[in-house]
Amino acid sequence: MDLKVYTFLFYGHGCEYILHSLYKKMMTEGYECLEIDTLNTPVESAIKDLQKKKIIFITSAHLLLDDHNFQNYYHSKHRIYSPLELISIINPALSIHMPHDLSCPYLIEEIPFLKQFELCLLPHKDCNFYDSFTKCIISGYPKLGVTNLPTGNIANKAGNQKGGEKNKAIWILSNLTTHLEQGFDNFIKWMKPITSQNIPVKLPLWNHSDTIEKQLQQAGITTIPAKLNIFKAMDENEVIITNGSSSIVMEAHLYGKKVAHITDNLEPTQQINMFNHLPNISFYSSPENLDINSLYSETPSNAKNKTKQALKKLLTPFSMDLFFDTLKAALKRNKEEE
């Protein structure tokens, strides 16, 4: 089956769009691809000619969240369509979903709609709870890169760190809008117990991230570019500081990092229950309660599991060969069911 007769449409929103490395890889291999990141691309003009083509639709966006949800929170300059809306407009030959959030791959209300997708690509075996709703495969994680090797052969190649001395910690920030709504001065004050220790901050890639980075730098805070691949940022640090209900917590854990998690006092019980099963994670109710020096001990003083555990890298890069084989099988099934 020749996959090059199809146009591959990649779709997502800012830091929730995790498919760019797969898009680049397929472009270099000669596939016809269209990428829509709603941070930069208006959907209407991008898809106006797609109804005439055979489309394979691939998205990492929330299934149900649309323009109403995003405009209330992110204030995007372009209209944002939910994946289900786009499916109804472009009528793809195949619809594929990959969750962007490893901490909570799907919202409860989204799960029944997985049957609208012929295939679900899951980054890691611990995410695999959805087989009763649609066909699922463990594909690897494109934020770690794309490889032609099958996933079984690449576990030891994932996330190899560069040699040399590493920094001690980095704060990969979440819930940015929530804190900015309290006022920029209050935001700086809230961060100060950590940033005053010369710990750099990485913002999520979203609207106006570059402007906020400059404001933080003017306030004396060291920043890491929001556009930098998150695993490259992790490679250079021993401890990852996180906050809020974020995929970053799970990504850092699966990447073999110690995690210091600030609950923000935003539903702290829910966050602790979500992440309490992870070894080598410590919880703090606010930045001022975080003991910087304890982060670098073998076992943080308030870590959930006081017994030292080996840190393992469990995430692997995305497997192109597995992806293509599964695509062909899904397209074959569709034709047999027609």
TIMAR-800627 format. One record per residue: residue in three letters; x, y, z of N, C-alpha, C, O in turn. Coordinates in steps of 0.02 Angstrom, whole numbers, plus 50000, padded with zeros to 5 digits. Layout:
<nodes>
AlaXYZXYZXYZXYZ;...
</nodes>
This chain:
<nodes>
Met500424994050000500005000050000500445006250000500895007050041;Asp500305010749953500705016849947500405022449989499885025249971;Leu500735024150044500485029450088500595036350058500315041250083;Lys500985036850005501125043449976500555046149932500615051649905;Val500015042349926499425044949892499005049149940498515052249920;Tyr499185049150005498805052750055499165059250075499775059850070;Thr498765064050097499035070050129498965069250204498415067950229;Phe499515070050240499515069350313499405076250344499805080850334;Leu498865076950382498715083250416498875082450490498575078450525;Phe499365086450513499575086450584499255092550617499295098150590;Tyr498955091550676498555096950705498645097150781498655092050815;Gly498715103350808498755104250880498815111550900498785115950857;His498915112750965498905119450992499515120651037499545118151093;Gly500005124451012500565126651055500915121051090501135116251059;Cys500975121651156501345116551195500965109951198501245104951220;Glu500335109751175499955103551172500045100051104499775094651093;Tyr500435103151059500585100050995501265096751000501775100151007;Ile501285090150997501905086451010502145082550949502565078150955;Leu501865084050890501985079950831502475082950781502555080250726;His502785088550798503195092150749503775087850724503935088050664;Ser504105084050767504665079950745504445074550696504815072850650;Leu503845071850705503575066950658503415070250592503555067450539;Tyr503125076150595502985079950534503635081250494503645080150434;Lys504155083550528504795084950494505085078650463505335078850407;Lys505055073150499505335066950474504965064650411505285062550363;Met504305065150412503925062950354504025067550294504025065250237;Met504115073950307504255078650252504915076850219504965077050158;Thr505425075250258506085073550230506065067050191506485065850147;Glu505575062750206505515056450170505035056850111504865051750081;Gly504805062950095504435063950033503675063350038503345062949986;Tyr503405063150098502685062750105502375069750101502685074650121;Glu501765070150075501415076450073501105077750141500675073950163;Cys501315083050174501105084450242500895091750250501175096250218;Leu500405092750292500195099550311500185099850387499905095450420;Glu500495105050415500535105750488500135111950508500245117450482;Ile499675111150555499295116750582499405117050657499125113050695;Asp499815121750678499865123550749499485130150756499695135150728;Thr498935130050792498485135750792498795141950824498505147350821;Leu499385141250854499745147150877499945151550818499975157650824;Asn500085148250761500365151850704499945151650641500035155850597;Thr499495146750636499165145450572498405145850579498125142150620;Pro498075150050541497335150050541497065143850507497275142150452;Val496605140450540496365133950516495985134650450496105130650404;Glu495545139450445495105139950387495485140250321495335136550275;Ser495995144650318496375145250255496795139050241496915137350184;Ala497025135750295497465130050285497095123950258497385119950221;Ile496455123150276496095117050258495625118050199495265113350180;Lys495605123950169495085125350119495105120650059494595119550027;Asp495695117950042495745113449984495785106050003495875101749960;Leu495735104550068495855097650089495285092850072495395086850066;Gln494675095550065494115091050051494205087249985493875082149974;Lys494645089649941494765086449877495295081049881495435077649832;Lys495595080149940496165075649946496005069849994495535070150034;Lys496405064549988496365059050036496795060950097497395061850091;Ile496475061550154496805064250213496895058850266496445054950280;Ile497495058750295497605055250358497715060650411498205064350408;Phe497265060850458497245066150508497575063750573497375058550600;Ile498075067450597498445065550657498455071650704498665077050685;Thr498225070650766498185076350812498375074250882498295068550903;Ser498635079150920498775078150991498345082751034498485083651093;Ala497835085751004497415090551039496875086951080496695081251065;His496615090251131496045087651168495465086551119495345090651075;Leu495115081051127494605079151079494025084151075493755085351021;Leu493835086951132493225090951135493345098451143492885102351131;Leu493945100451162494055107651175494085111451109494435109551063;Asp493705116951106493655120751044493785128151058494075130051109;Asp493575132351012493725139451015493455142551080493795146851110;His492875140551101492585143351162493035142051222493175146551262;Asn493265135851229493705134151285494365137951283494585140551334;Phe494675138251225495335141151220495325148751223495775151751253;Gln494825151851194494815159251195494715161851266494955167251282;Asn494365158151307494275160251377494915159851417494985163051469;Tyr495395155751393495995154451434496635156851400497065159851432;Tyr496695155551334497315156951300497295163051253497815165551232;His496695165351238496615171451197496995170951131497375175351113;Ser496885165451095497205164451031496925169250979496345171050981;Lys497355171350932497135175950879496795172150822496485175250778;His496845165550822496515161450770495975157250802496015155250860;Arg495455155950763494935151450788495225144450796495595142050753;Ile495045141250850495305134550865494725129550859494215130350892;Tyr494825124550818494335119250808494525113250850495115111750858;Ser494035109750877494175103450910494315098250855494095099050799;Pro494685092850872494795087550822494145084650794494115083050734;Leu493635084050836493005081350811492675085950759492365083650712;Glu492755092550769492505097250719492875096450653492565096350600;Leu493535095750657493925095050595493765088650559493735088450497;Ile493655083250596493475076850564492835077650524492775075050469;Ser492355081250551491725082250516491795086550454491405086050407;Ile492305090950454492415095550397492815092250341492635092750282;Ile493355088750359493815086250308493685078950289493935076550238;Asn493285075350329493115068350314493735064150297493785061750240;Pro494195063350344494825059850328494725052450316494245049350339;Ala495195049550278495195042250268495365038650332495165032950343;Leu495755042050375495975039050438496085044650488496365049850472;Ser495855043550549495955048450603496355045250659496195039750682;Ile496885048650680497355045850729497455050850785497505056950773;His497475048450846497575052850903498175050550944498275044550955;Met498565055450967499095054251017498995059151074499015065151062;Pro498895056851136498805061551192499455065251207499995062451204;His499385071651224499965075751239500125075751314500675077851333;Asp499655073651355499735074151428499845067151457499375063151458;Leu500445065751480500595059151507500315058151576500235052451599;Ser500155063551611499865062951678499135061051675498885057251716;Cys498785063851626498065062351616497935062151541497715067051512;Pro498075056451509498035056151436497365058451407497345061851356;Tyr496825056551441496165058651416495725060851474495715057751527;Leu495365066351463494855068351511494285063251510494155060051458;Ile493955062451566493435057251571492915058151517492695053251486;Glu492715064451504492185065651455492425064451383492005063951338;Glu493085063851372493345062651305493335055251285493275053651226;Ile493375050951335493505043851321492975040751275493175036951230;Pro492325042051283491845038951237491945040951164491725037451118;Phe492275046651152492365049151083492995046251050493135047750992;Leu493375042151085493955038951055493755034550996494155033350951;Lys493135032050996492915027750941492855031450875492755028350823;Gln492905038150878492925042050816493605041750782493685044050726;Phe494085038750816494765038050790494915030650777494785026350819;Glu495185029250718495345022350702495955019850739496065013850746;Leu496365024550765496995022550795497195027550849497125033550841;Cys497445024850904497705028950958498435027150969498595021350981;Leu498875032150965499595031150975499755033051047499645038751068;Leu500005028251085500145029451156500895029651168501265025351142;Pro501135034551206501855035551215502185030051256502785028751249;His501795026851302502105022451351501595017351373500995018751374;Lys501825011351391501365005951409500915007551468500365004851473;Asp501135012051513500725013751570500105017851551499645018651591;Cys500085020251489499505024051465498965019551434498435021851416;Asn499105013051429498695008751386498085006151423498055000351445;Phe497575010551430496955008551462496355009151414495785008551436;Tyr496475010251350495945012551306495785007751249495435009651202;Asp496025001551253495934996751199495204994951187495024992851131;Ser494784995751237494084994051228493704999451188493134998451168;Phe494035005151176493705010651140493955011251068493575013251024;Thr494595009751057494875010050989495515006050987495765003851039;Lys495785005150928496415001650920496985005850947497045011750929;Cys497395002950991497945006651022498605003151010498644996951009;Ile499135007050999499815004350996500275008651038500165014651047;Ile500795005451065501315009151101501825011251050502225007251026;Ser501825017651033502215020050976502865023450994503285024650951;Gly502965024951059503515029351079503275036651080502695038051064;Tyr503725041151098503535048051112503895052751065504505053451070;Pro503545056151019503885060350970504265066350999504715068950967;Lys504085068551060504465073951091505185071751105505625075951114;Leu505305065251108505975062551117506335061451050506915059651049;Gly505975062550996506265061450930505925055750893505475052450921;Val506135054650831505835049550787506385045050762506925047350742;Thr506255038450763506755033550740506425028550694505815027750696;Asn506815025350652506555019950609506575013150644506345008250616;Leu506865012950704506895006650740506235005250774505885009850794;Pro506044998750781505444997050820505564998750893506134998950916;Thr505024999850931505095002151000505484997251043505824999351089;Gly505434990751030505784985851071506534986451066506894983951110;Asn506794989651013507514990051003507814996751023508414997751014;Ile507415001251051507675007951062507665010151135507825015951150;Ala507465005751180507395007851250508045010451278508045015251317;Asn508595007251260509235009351288509515015551254510015018351278;Lys509205017751200509445023651164509075029951185509265035451165;Ala508555029151224508125034951239508455039551289508705037351341;Gly508455045951273508645051051321509365050651344509505052351402;Asn509815048451303510515048151324510755055151341510685059751300;Gln511035056051400511255062651421511965063951395512365059351387;Lys512095070151382512765072151362513235071951421513015072551479;Gly513865070951407514345071051461514455078051487514195082951460;Gly514835078451542514985085051570514555086451630514085082851645;Glu514725091751664514375093651725513675096351709513585100151661;Lys513195094251751512505096451741512315101751792512625102251846;Asn511815105751775511545110351823511165106451876511015100551867;Lys511015109651931510675106051984509925105251972509655099851981;Ala509595110651951508865110251945508625115351894508955120251878;Ile508025113951868507675118551824506935118251842506685112951860;Trp506605123951838505885124251851505535124651784505585129651748;Ile505165119251766504775119151704504055120851724503695116751752;Leu503865126951710503265130051739502625127951703502615127351642;Ser502105126851742501435125651715500945130551749501135134451792;Asn500305130251728499795134751756499985142051750499835146051794;Leu500325143751695500575150551687500015155751687500065160751722;Thr499485154551650498945159451646498625160651713498475166351731;Thr498535155251751498225155951817498615160651862498325164751897;His499275160051860499695164251904499745171451877499775176251915;Leu499765172151811499795178951783499155182851797499175188951802;Glu498605179351804497965182751819497985185951889497565190251904;Gln498455183951931498525186951998498935193351995499035196552047;Gly499175195151936499595201051928500325199151922500555194651956;Phe500695202651878501385200651864501825201351926502255197051939;Asp501735206651966502145207552026502025201852075502495199452107;Asn501405199652082501255194052127501545187552100501765183252138;Phe501555186952034501855181152001502605180752017502865175452035;Ile502955186452011503665186652026503795185152100504255181452117;Lys503375187952143503445186752215503345179452232503705176652273;Trp502855176252200502705169152212503305164852192503455159852226;Met503645166552138504195162552112504855163752151505295159452149;Lys504915169352184505555171752210505935166852253506545166352247;Pro505605163052299505995158352340506405153352300506915150852324;Ile506185151952239506555147252196507015151052149507605149352143;Thr506765156152115507165159652065507745163452097508245164752064;Ser507675165352160508225168952194508815164352206509365166652223;Gln508725157852198509265152952205509615151652138509975146752131;Asn509495156052090509795155452023509565149151986509925146451944;Ile508975146852002508675141251965508295144051906507845148151915;Pro508455141851845508135144551786507415142051778507235136951806;Val507025145751740506325144251729506205143251654506455147051612;Lys505835137951637505615136951567504855137551565504505133951600;Leu504615142051522503895143051514503615138051464503985135551422;Pro502955136751468502645132851414502625136951350502585143151352;Leu502655133551293502625137051229501905138651213501505134151198;Trp501735145051218501055147151204501075154451182501605157351173;Asn500475157351175500445164351154500845168851201500775168351262;His501265173051173501635178151211502165175351259502395178851304;Ser502365168951249502895166151292503535170351288503855171551338;Asp503715172551227504335176351218504295183051254504785185351282;Thr503705186251254503625192651289503695191651364504015195751398;Ile503395186451391503435185051463504145183351483504375185251536;Glu504505179651439505205178151453505605184551463506005185051509;Lys505505189351418505865195751424505695199351488506135202351520;Gln505065199151509504855202351571505185198951631505395202251679;Leu505225192451629505555188751683506305190451686506585191451740;Gln506605190851628507325192551626507445199551653507935200751688;Gln506995204251638507055211051664506975211151740507225215651774;Ala506615206151767506535205551839507105201651872507095200351932;Gly507615199851832508205196451858508155188951861508555185651894;Ile507665186151826507565178851826507875175751764507775178251709;Thr508255170451774508555166851718508025162551684507675158751718;Thr507975162951619507475158951582507815154551531508355156051505;Ile507485148951517507665144451463507145145351408506555145651424;Pro507325145951345506825147251292506255142251293506365136251297;Ala505645144751289505055140451289505065135551231504795130051236;Lys505365137651175505365133351115505875127651120505865123151078;Leu506315127651170506795122351178506445115751194505995115651236;Asn506645110351161506365103751175506435102251250506975103151279;Ile505895100051280505875099251352506385094051377506655094851431;Phe506515088851337506985083751359507705086051354508135083751391;Lys507835090751308508505093751307508615097951370509165098051397;Ala508075101251392508125105151454508235100451514508625102051559;Met507895094751514507975089951569508665086851569508945085551622;Asp508945085751510509605082551505510135086251546510585083151573;Glu510075092751549510595096851580510505097751655510875101551686;Asn510005094351685509835095551755509705089051793509475084151764;Glu509865089251857509765083351899509055082851925508775077351929;Val508765088651942508095088851973507645093251931507845098551908;Ile507025090951921506525094751885506005097251935505675093251969;Ile505925103851938505405106751980504785107851936504835110551881;Thr504215105651961503585106151923503055109251968503145109852029;Asn502495111151937501935113751976501285112351940501265112051878;Gly500745111451978500095110451949499995103451920500445099251922;Ser499395102251893499235095851862499505095951790499155098051744;Ser500105093551782500455094451718500755087951694500945083651733;Ser500795087251628501125081551598501865081351615502175076051615;Ile502155087251631502875087651645503075083051702503625080151700;Val502645082351752502805078051809502935070951784503435067851802;Met502475068351744502535061551719503105060851670503465055851670;Glu503205065851628503755065651580504425065351616504865061551597;Ala504505069451668505135069451706505245062751740505795060151741;His504705060051770504765053551802504965048151753505425044251766;Leu504615047851695504765042651645505435043751612505695039251579;Tyr505715049751619506375051251592506935049951643507515051351630;Gly506745047351701507235045451751507495051151793508075051151813;Lys507065056251807507285062051845506945062351913506385059951922;Lys507295065151962506975066852025506525072952014506705077551977;Val505945072852047505455078152036505285081452103505125078052152;Ala505305088152105505055092052161504425095552136504455099952093;His503845093652163503215095952136502865100752184502755099152243;Ile502705106652158502345111752196501605111252178501415111952120;Thr501185110152228500465109052213500105115552201499525115452180;Asp500415121352213500105127852199499525129552245499235135052240;Asn499355124952290498725125552328498115125752281497585128252300;Leu498205123152220497655122452173497475115052170497815111152137;Glu496945113152204496745106152210497335101752229497475096852194;Pro497685103352285498285099552302498155092152316498575087952299;Thr497585090452346497435083452360497375079452295497625073852291;Gln497055082452245496985079152180497675077852149497805072452123;Gln498125082852153498785082052124499185076752161499525072552129;Ile499155076752227499525071852266499265064852251499655060152244;Asn498605064152246498325057552230498535055352160498635049452148;Met498595060252113498775058652044499485056052039499635051552000;Phe499935059052079500655057652071500955053752130501555052352130;Asn500555052052180500825049252241501145042352231501555040252271;His500955038952178501225032252165501935032452136502265027352133;Leu502155038452116502815038952084503365039052136503325042752185;Pro503895035052126504465035652171504865041952155504795044852102;Asn505285043852202505745049452191505395055952172505655059952133;Ile504805057152202504475063552195504335066252264504125062552309;Ser504445072752273504295076052336503805081652324503805084752271;Phe503365082852373502815087652365502915093652410503155093152467;Tyr502735099652384502785105952420502155109952406501915110152349;Ser501885113252456501265117052447501385123752413500925126652385;Ser502005126352416502175132752385502925133052375503295129252405;Pro503165137652332503885138252322504275139652386504845137252393;Glu503985143452432504365145152493504465139152539504885139352583;Asn504075133752528504155127752569504645122752539504775117552568;Leu504905124452481505365119752448506065120752475506345126252472;Asp506355115452502507035115552529507515114052472507615108352452;Ile507825119352446508255118652388508815113552400508935109252358;Asn509145113952457509715109552470509505102252474509895097852456;Ser508895100952498508695093952505508575090652438508555084552433;Leu508485094652386508355091852320508945087652295508845083052256;Tyr509535089352317510125086152289510375080252330510885077252314;Ser510005078652385510175072652422509925066652383509515067352338;Glu510175060752400509975054852363509225053552369508915051252322;Thr508945055052427508225054452437507975060652472508145061752530;Pro507575064952439507325071052471506965069452536506655064152544;Ser507005074152583506755072952651506015071452653505795067652697;Asn505625074152607504905072752609504675069052547504095069552526;Ala505135065152517504945061052460504435055852482504445053452539;Lys503985054152437503465049252452503765042552471503535039452519;Asn504275040452436504595034052450505295035452478505725037852443;Lys505395034052542506015035752575506595031052555507175032652567;Thr506425025352525506945020652505507225022852438506855024252391;Lys507885023252434508195025252371508025020352316508095014252325;Gln507785022852260507615018652203508015020852142508135026852132;Ala508215016052102508585017752042508125021551994507545019651984;Leu508395026951966508015030951918508105027951849508665027151825;Lys507555026351816507585023051752507235027351699506745030751712;Lys507515027151639507195030551582506735025551548506965020451521;Leu506095027051548505595022451522505285024751456504965020851422;Leu505375031151439505115033651376505595031951319506205031651329;Thr505325030851260505735029551201505515034151145504955036651146;Pro505955035351096505755039351038505195035950998505055030051007;Phe504885039850955504335037450914504595032850859505095034350826;Ser504265027050849504485022150799504115023050734503515021750730;Met504465025250681504165026350616503935019750584503395019450555;Asp504355014550589504175008150557503535005350586503095003050549;Leu503475005550652502865003150684502265007450663501715004850650;Phe502375013950659501845018550639501595016950569500985016550558;Phe502045016050520501835014650451501485007850446500985007250411;Asp501745002850481501424996250478500714996650506500254993550479;Thr500625000350559499965000950590499495004950546498895003250541;Leu499745010250514499335014050467499065009650411498475009850395;Lys499505005750382499295001450326498774996450348498294995050312;Ala498864993650408498374988850434497694992250447497174989250433;Ala497714998350473497085001950487496715003750422496105003050418;Leu497085005950372496775007550307496485001250275495955001550243;Lys496824995650282496574989350255495924987350290495454985050258;Arg495904988150356495294986550393494714990850370494154988450361;Asn494854997150360494325001750338494034999650270493424999750260;Lys494474997650224494234995550158493824989150162493334988350126;Glu494034984550205493674978250213492984979350243492514975450230;Glu492914984750283492264986150315491794990150271491204990850288;Glu492054992850216491624996950171491094992750136490694995450097;
</nodes>
